[in-house]
Amino acid sequence: MNTPARESVKAEIAACLQQLRADLELPPLEEVTAATPLLGSGSDLDSMALVHFVADLEERLRTAFGKDWILADERALSRSRSPFRTVGDLAAFIEESASE
């Protein structure tokens, strides 16, 4: 499989994030950028919301790109900087893992 373009991955992340926010009855984000926080400071998502987001995103990526991703694996969780901190961090992690 070819590595999906980072902008395509970011678009999938943004759509998934906006859908989650709608499902949780949180206000939509005006703009989702690479710097948009998913976890930690600046994010209004709790840990359970992040779990739902990751599961939904794995399904969305499989549908969009025809590859199964497991985003919350040992490789992701053992990093010194979490790939779930921002949209950009997660997009880079997905892009990196696509070639594996």
C-alpha positions, 0 to 999 in steps of 0.5 A: 500500500502506498503511504497516504498523503499527510493532508488526506490523513489530517482531513480524516482526523479532522472529520472524525474529531468533528463527528465525535464533538457532535456526538458528545454535544460539544461545540464544533471547532472553527478550524482543525489544524495540525496544532489542534490538541487532542489530549492534554492542555487545551483539549476538552476531551477526556480519556474515554472520549479519546478512546472512542475517537481512536476506535472511530478513526481506525475504522475511518482510516480502514475505509478511506485507505484500505489498511488496518491501523491499530493506533493505540499499540505499544509503539504509540504508548511507549513514545516519550511524546504521545502521538495523540497530543495534536492532530499533526502528531497523530497524522505524522504517526499514521503516515509513519506507520503506513509504511510498516 
